Amino acid sequence: MKPKFLTPLTEKQVTPRAYQKLAQEQRGNIKSVDIVPPRLGTPDFGSLRVRFKTPILG
């Protein structure tokens, strides 16, 4: 089994549902949020690009 290496993330692209959880956990660390619209022909609602003040491990 290979070890998993964590890298610092300054931004992360998440679903709207995952953003709700992330907003509760990292409330003071969110710098900005951008809406990424869905592509034509896909059944999803798009995503959100979250930028952090302090990098998180992911």
C-alpha positions as CSV (number, residue, x, y, z in Angstrom):
1,M,0.0,0.0,0.0
2,K,1.4,3.4,-1.0
3,P,1.5,6.2,1.5
4,K,-0.9,9.1,0.8
5,F,0.8,12.5,0.6
6,L,-1.2,15.5,1.6
7,T,-0.6,18.7,-0.3
8,P,-1.6,22.2,0.8
9,L,-4.5,23.6,-1.2
10,T,-5.2,27.3,-1.6
11,E,-8.3,26.6,-3.6
12,K,-10.8,23.8,-4.1
13,Q,-13.6,23.1,-6.5
14,V,-16.6,21.5,-4.7
15,T,-20.3,20.7,-5.3
16,P,-23.0,22.9,-3.7
17,R,-23.7,20.2,-1.1
18,A,-20.0,19.8,-0.2
19,Y,-19.7,23.6,0.1
20,Q,-22.4,23.7,2.8
21,K,-20.3,21.3,4.9
22,L,-17.1,23.2,4.1
23,A,-18.6,26.5,5.0
24,Q,-19.5,25.2,8.4
25,E,-16.0,23.7,9.0
26,Q,-13.9,26.5,7.5
27,R,-16.1,29.5,8.1
28,G,-13.2,31.9,9.0
29,N,-10.8,30.5,6.5
30,I,-12.8,31.1,3.3
31,K,-11.4,34.1,1.3
32,S,-13.8,34.0,-1.7
33,V,-16.2,31.8,-3.6
34,D,-16.8,31.8,-7.4
35,I,-19.6,30.0,-9.1
36,V,-18.5,27.7,-11.9
37,P,-21.6,27.1,-14.2
38,P,-22.3,23.6,-15.6
39,R,-21.4,22.6,-19.1
40,L,-24.1,22.3,-21.6
41,G,-25.6,18.8,-21.7
42,T,-24.6,17.8,-18.2
43,P,-27.2,17.0,-15.6
44,D,-25.4,18.7,-12.7
45,F,-25.8,22.2,-11.2
46,G,-22.2,23.2,-11.7
47,S,-19.7,23.8,-8.8
48,L,-18.1,26.3,-6.6
49,R,-14.5,27.3,-6.5
50,V,-13.5,28.1,-2.9
51,R,-10.3,30.1,-2.2
52,F,-8.8,29.9,1.3
53,K,-7.0,32.5,3.4
54,T,-4.7,29.8,4.8
55,P,-4.0,26.7,2.8
56,I,-5.6,23.4,3.9
57,L,-4.3,19.9,3.5
58,G,-6.1,17.8,0.9
